[in-house]
């Protein structure tokens, strides 16, 4: 998942935002969209952003996800 995020971090900020998740989804080819691992990682990021970012302004770092999730 870290590599997937780094590949699509549109502003290279190191923060995960809704825009980055949209870029991941839009840039995915048909094979990736059918890949269960890609779908699971994308759902995980979407759910995490929705639960952590109620007002749409918060920034979420990848490291914060790892440490806060476990």
C-alpha positions in Angstrom: 0.0 0.0 0.0 2.9 2.4 0.8 4.2 2.0 -2.8 0.7 2.5 -4.2 0.4 5.7 -2.3 3.8 7.0 -3.2 3.2 6.3 -6.9 0.0 8.4 -6.8 0.9 11.2 -4.3 -0.1 14.0 -6.7 1.5 16.9 -4.8 4.4 14.8 -3.3 3.5 16.2 0.1 3.7 12.8 1.9 0.1 13.4 3.2 -2.8 11.3 2.2 -5.8 13.4 1.1 -9.1 12.7 -0.7 -7.5 14.0 -3.9 -4.7 11.5 -3.7 -7.2 8.6 -3.3 -9.1 9.9 -6.4 -5.8 10.0 -8.3 -5.1 6.4 -7.4 -8.6 5.4 -8.6 -8.5 7.4 -11.8 -4.9 6.2 -12.7 -5.7 2.6 -12.1 -5.9 0.4 -15.2 -8.6 -2.3 -15.6 -6.3 -5.0 -14.2 -5.6 -2.9 -11.1 -9.3 -2.1 -10.6 -10.1 -5.8 -10.5 -7.1 -6.7 -8.2 -8.5 -7.6 -4.8 -5.4 -6.1 -3.0 -5.8 -2.8 -4.8 -9.5 -2.7 -3.9 -8.8 -3.5 -0.3 -6.1 -0.9 0.0 -8.2 1.7 -1.6 -11.2 0.9 0.6 -9.0 1.1 3.7 -7.7 4.5 2.7 -11.2 5.8 1.9 -12.6 4.6 5.2 -9.6 6.0 7.2 -9.9 9.4 5.6 -13.7 9.5 6.1 -13.3 8.6 9.8 -10.3 10.8 10.5 -11.2 13.8 8.4 -14.7 15.0 9.3 -14.2 18.6 8.1 -12.1 17.9 5.0 -9.1 20.0 6.1 -7.1 17.5 8.1 -3.9 15.9 6.6 -3.1 12.3 7.3 0.4 10.9 7.0 1.1 7.4 5.9 3.2 6.8 9.1 0.2 8.0 11.2 -2.0 5.4 9.6 0.4 2.6 10.4 0.9 3.6 14.1 -2.7 4.5 14.8 -4.1 1.4 13.2 -2.2 -1.1 15.2 
